[in-house]
């Protein structure tokens, strides 16, 4: 496509990004262990090792809980009270779903919302597995342990150890990946710096994001509050497994037409950890609602989010360019300077990143894909 826009400022900006990406992919030969830090990236540790593997991805969590249990826990939030025999409520039901996932319980209708003998038995099994006091109650220590376990399943810690000589081939950072219907990140890709969203920000459930966006996110939500606008986050980082779960759920619910509004696993910007879905108090914090576009919070986000580095990924009347329907609630952090260029030139993120690649990369280069070995923005 041809873009009739002033190119000089964007080319300079993209050139700087490409310099960063190029420098981040060089081979170093002084100390055995190095840490590279940039304004856009957490530390990447490069190990001078003899292994032939290009990279090894270590996760602190091993997906021992079903994705359905993780989703239910996320939506309902952390356990915040002690549960025991006779307890009733939705949190009991959430606990039962988690316990069923962690044990081999085949009991039918075991998610009743009532804490009975079967729930107690399963909780004791899990307490034994977690080396906790076997009380049969969701006591303080068990509550903390299960909340911690579920958070690590939802927002795992990624440490990428990369063999020095194979660094250029590695998948070291995807913050500027031009995700679309055809381009994806590896299914096992996890941002290295996931942190829980600040408690000063209202979230609909438990949320985590890349640490690189937290300051900008906090400033944006805080400035909105100064104007009496209450913005909440309804979705943030999602693993590929979570995306696959949601994709299947929406296809089963709404049929093939749902594909226009949801990405397949690996293709979702949420996997980058730099993307959020938002809502507002004026529409009663409804999630993924077209009403957000006409709400006072939605209008403020559309007008001001770029100042904090966030851009609406799928704007109105741009489905041909983005591949997705209008999503006024979906914003991706792309950097303050980049966001300013995108907003000023009325481009989409996809156009910006595609334009950057074709303008500043050699003619033989192409936009990166999940298997690309070329550093991408």
C-alpha positions in Angstrom: 0.0 0.0 0.0 1.1 3.6 -0.5 0.9 6.0 2.4 0.7 9.7 1.5 2.4 11.0 4.7 5.4 13.0 5.8 8.0 10.3 6.1 11.1 11.9 7.6 10.1 11.9 11.3 8.8 8.3 11.2 11.8 7.0 9.3 14.1 8.6 11.9 12.1 7.0 14.7 12.0 3.6 13.1 15.7 3.8 12.3 16.4 4.3 16.0 14.3 1.3 16.9 16.1 -0.8 14.3 19.5 0.4 15.7 18.3 -0.8 19.1 17.2 -4.2 17.8 20.4 -4.6 15.8 22.6 -3.8 18.7 20.6 -6.1 20.9 21.3 -8.9 18.6 25.1 -8.6 18.4 27.6 -11.1 19.7 29.5 -10.0 22.8 32.9 -11.4 23.9 34.0 -10.0 27.2 32.4 -11.6 30.2 30.6 -15.0 30.4 27.3 -13.5 31.4 25.9 -10.2 30.1 22.8 -8.2 30.7 21.4 -5.9 27.9 19.0 -3.2 29.0 17.1 -0.7 26.8 14.3 1.7 27.4 11.9 -0.8 25.8 13.2 -4.1 27.1 13.8 -5.9 30.4 17.2 -7.6 31.0 18.1 -10.4 28.6 20.7 -12.7 29.9 23.1 -14.2 27.4 24.9 -17.3 28.5 28.2 -18.3 26.9 27.6 -22.0 26.8 28.5 -25.0 24.7 24.9 -26.2 24.2 23.8 -26.5 20.6 20.3 -25.2 21.5 19.6 -21.7 20.3 17.6 -20.9 23.4 16.1 -22.6 26.5 12.8 -21.3 27.9 12.4 -21.9 31.6 9.0 -21.4 33.3 8.4 -21.1 37.0 5.0 -22.7 36.5 4.3 -25.9 34.6 0.6 -25.6 33.7 -0.5 -28.0 36.4 -4.0 -26.4 36.6 -6.6 -26.6 33.8 -6.9 -23.4 31.8 -10.6 -23.3 32.7 -9.7 -23.2 36.5 -7.2 -20.5 35.8 -9.8 -18.4 33.9 -12.4 -18.9 36.6 -10.0 -17.8 39.3 -8.9 -14.8 37.3 -12.4 -13.6 36.7 -13.5 -14.0 40.3 -10.3 -12.6 41.9 -8.1 -13.9 44.7 -9.5 -15.8 47.6 -9.9 -13.3 50.5 -11.6 -15.3 53.2 -11.2 -18.5 55.1 -13.3 -21.4 53.8 -14.2 -24.5 55.8 -17.0 -27.1 56.3 -20.3 -25.4 55.9 -19.0 -22.3 53.9 -21.2 -21.3 51.0 -20.6 -18.9 48.1 -19.2 -18.4 44.7 -15.6 -18.5 46.1 -16.3 -22.0 47.3 -17.4 -22.9 43.8 -14.2 -21.5 42.4 -12.2 -23.4 45.0 -14.0 -26.6 44.0 -13.1 -26.1 40.3 -9.5 -25.6 41.2 -9.4 -28.6 43.5 -11.0 -30.8 40.8 -8.3 -29.7 38.4 -5.5 -30.5 40.9 -6.8 -33.9 42.0 -8.2 -37.0 40.2 -11.7 -36.3 41.6 -14.3 -37.9 39.4 -17.3 -36.9 41.5 -20.1 -35.5 39.5 -21.7 -32.2 40.5 -18.9 -31.5 42.8 -18.9 -27.7 42.1 -21.9 -26.9 44.2 -20.8 -23.8 46.0 -21.2 -25.6 49.3 -18.1 -26.7 51.3 -18.8 -30.3 52.2 -16.8 -33.4 53.1 -15.7 -34.1 49.5 -14.3 -30.6 49.2 -12.5 -31.0 52.5 -11.0 -34.3 51.3 -9.8 -32.8 48.0 -8.4 -29.8 49.9 -6.4 -32.1 52.2 -4.9 -33.8 49.1 -3.8 -30.5 47.7 -2.4 -29.3 51.0 -0.3 -32.5 51.1 1.0 -31.8 47.6 1.9 -28.3 48.5 3.6 -29.3 51.8 1.1 -27.3 53.8 -0.5 -28.1 57.2 -3.3 -30.6 56.4 -6.2 -28.8 58.0 -8.9 -29.4 55.4 -9.7 -25.7 55.5 -8.7 -22.8 53.2 -6.8 -21.3 56.0 -4.5 -18.3 55.7 -1.4 -20.3 54.6 -3.4 -22.4 52.1 -5.2 -19.4 50.8 -1.9 -17.6 50.1 -0.4 -20.7 48.5 -3.3 -21.3 46.1 -3.5 -17.7 45.2 0.2 -17.7 44.5 -0.1 -20.9 42.4 -2.9 -19.5 40.4 -1.2 -16.2 39.7 1.9 -18.0 38.5 -0.3 -20.1 36.1 -2.0 -16.9 34.9 1.2 -14.8 34.7 4.2 -17.1 34.5 7.8 -15.9 34.9 10.0 -16.3 31.8 13.8 -16.5 31.9 15.3 -16.9 28.5 18.8 -18.3 28.5 20.4 -17.7 25.1 23.6 -19.3 23.7 25.8 -16.4 22.7 26.7 -17.5 19.2 23.0 -18.1 18.3 21.6 -14.9 19.7 20.6 -13.5 16.3 18.4 -16.6 15.8 16.8 -16.2 19.2 13.3 -15.0 20.0 14.5 -12.4 22.4 11.8 -9.7 22.3 8.5 -9.3 20.6 7.3 -5.9 21.9 7.3 -4.4 18.4 6.0 -7.5 16.6 3.6 -6.7 13.8 0.9 -9.2 14.9 -1.9 -9.8 12.4 -3.9 -12.7 10.9 -0.8 -14.2 9.2 2.0 -13.2 11.6 2.3 -14.8 15.1 4.7 -15.1 18.0 5.7 -18.6 19.2 3.0 -20.2 21.3 5.5 -20.6 24.2 6.5 -16.9 24.1 6.1 -15.3 27.5 7.2 -11.7 28.2 10.1 -11.6 30.7 8.7 -9.0 33.0 5.1 -9.7 33.8 3.9 -7.9 37.0 0.5 -7.5 38.6 -1.4 -4.4 37.7 -1.2 -1.8 40.4 -3.9 -1.9 43.0 -4.5 1.7 42.4 -6.1 0.7 39.0 -9.5 -1.0 39.0 -9.4 -4.4 37.3 -12.2 -6.8 36.5 -10.4 -9.8 38.0 -6.7 -10.4 38.4 -4.5 -8.8 35.7 -0.8 -8.6 34.8 1.1 -6.7 32.2 4.7 -6.2 31.1 6.5 -4.0 33.6 7.7 -1.7 30.8 4.1 -0.2 30.5 3.3 0.1 34.2 4.4 3.7 34.7 2.6 4.9 31.5 -0.5 2.9 32.4 -0.6 4.3 35.9 -0.2 7.8 34.7 -2.9 7.4 32.1 -5.5 6.0 34.5 -4.5 8.6 37.2 -4.9 11.5 34.8 -8.3 10.2 33.7 -9.3 10.1 37.4 -8.3 13.8 37.6 -11.0 14.4 35.1 -13.6 12.3 37.0 -13.3 9.4 34.7 -13.2 5.9 36.1 -11.5 3.5 33.7 -11.0 -0.2 34.5 -9.1 -3.0 32.8 -11.0 -6.1 31.7 -8.2 -8.0 30.0 -4.4 -7.8 29.9 -1.7 -10.4 29.3 -3.0 -13.7 28.0 -1.0 -16.9 27.4 -1.4 -18.8 24.2 -3.3 -21.4 26.1 -5.7 -18.8 27.4 -6.1 -17.4 24.0 -6.8 -20.8 22.5 -9.4 -21.4 25.3 -11.2 -18.1 24.6 -11.0 -18.6 20.8 -12.7 -22.0 21.1 -15.3 -20.6 23.5 -16.3 -17.8 21.2 -16.4 -19.9 18.1 -18.6 -22.5 19.9 -20.8 -19.7 21.1 -21.2 -17.5 18.1 -20.0 -19.6 15.2 -17.4 -18.7 12.4 -18.5 -15.0 12.5 -16.7 -14.7 15.9 -13.4 -14.9 14.0 -13.6 -11.3 13.0 -13.3 -10.2 16.6 -10.9 -12.7 18.2 -7.4 -13.8 17.3 -6.1 -17.3 17.2 -3.4 -18.4 19.7 -0.1 -16.7 18.9 -1.7 -13.9 16.9 -3.1 -12.0 19.8 -1.5 -8.7 21.0 -2.5 -9.7 24.5 0.3 -12.3 24.5 2.8 -9.5 24.3 1.9 -8.2 27.7 1.7 -4.7 26.4 -2.0 -4.7 25.5 -5.1 -4.0 27.6 -8.9 -4.0 27.1 -10.6 -1.2 29.1 -14.1 -0.2 30.1 -15.7 2.6 32.2 -17.9 3.3 35.1 -20.4 5.1 32.9 -21.3 1.9 31.1 -21.2 -0.1 34.4 -17.8 -1.6 33.6 -19.2 -3.7 30.8 -16.5 -5.7 29.0 -15.8 -5.7 25.2 -18.8 -3.4 24.7 -19.4 -1.3 21.6 -21.0 1.2 24.0 -17.5 2.1 25.2 -16.8 4.1 22.1 -19.7 6.5 23.0 -18.9 6.6 26.7 -17.1 9.6 28.2 -14.2 7.2 29.2 -14.1 5.8 25.7 -14.0 9.3 24.1 -11.2 10.3 26.5 -9.1 7.2 25.7 -9.6 7.7 21.9 -8.4 11.3 22.2 -5.6 11.0 24.8 -4.2 7.5 25.1 -1.4 8.2 22.6 0.1 10.7 25.0 0.9 7.7 27.2 2.1 5.4 24.5 -1.2 3.5 23.9 -2.9 3.2 20.5 -6.3 1.7 19.7 -5.2 -1.3 17.7 -8.4 -1.9 15.7 -10.1 1.5 14.9 -13.4 2.1 13.1 -13.5 1.5 9.4 -10.0 -0.1 9.3 -10.9 -3.8 9.2 -9.3 -4.2 5.9 -6.0 -2.9 7.2 -6.1 -4.6 10.7 -8.0 -7.8 9.9 -10.4 -7.3 12.9 -13.6 -5.5 13.6 -13.8 -2.1 15.4 -12.6 -2.6 19.0 -12.8 0.8 20.8 -11.7 -0.9 24.1 -8.5 -2.5 22.8 -5.3 -0.5 23.3 -1.6 -1.5 22.8 1.4 0.2 24.2 3.9 1.0 21.4 6.0 3.7 23.0 5.1 7.4 23.5 7.1 8.7 20.5 5.8 5.9 18.2 2.2 6.4 19.4 2.5 10.1 18.8 3.5 9.4 15.2 0.8 6.9 14.6 -1.9 9.2 16.1 -0.6 12.3 14.2 -0.5 10.5 10.9 -3.8 8.7 11.5 -2.2 5.3 10.8 -2.9 1.9 12.4 -0.3 0.1 14.4 -0.1 -2.5 11.6 0.4 0.2 8.9 3.1 1.9 11.0 5.1 -1.3 11.6 4.7 -2.5 8.1 5.7 0.9 6.8 8.7 0.9 9.1 9.9 -2.5 7.8 9.5 -1.7 4.1 11.0 1.8 4.4 14.1 1.1 6.6 14.9 -2.6 5.9 16.8 -3.9 2.9 14.5 -4.7 -0.1 15.1 -8.5 0.5 13.8 -8.3 4.0 10.3 -9.1 5.0 8.1 -8.6 8.0 9.0 -11.1 10.7 6.9 -14.2 11.5 6.9 -16.8 14.2 9.9 -18.5 12.6 11.7 -15.4 11.4 15.4 -15.0 12.4 15.5 -11.3 11.6 15.0 -8.9 14.5 11.7 -7.2 14.1 9.9 -4.2 15.5 
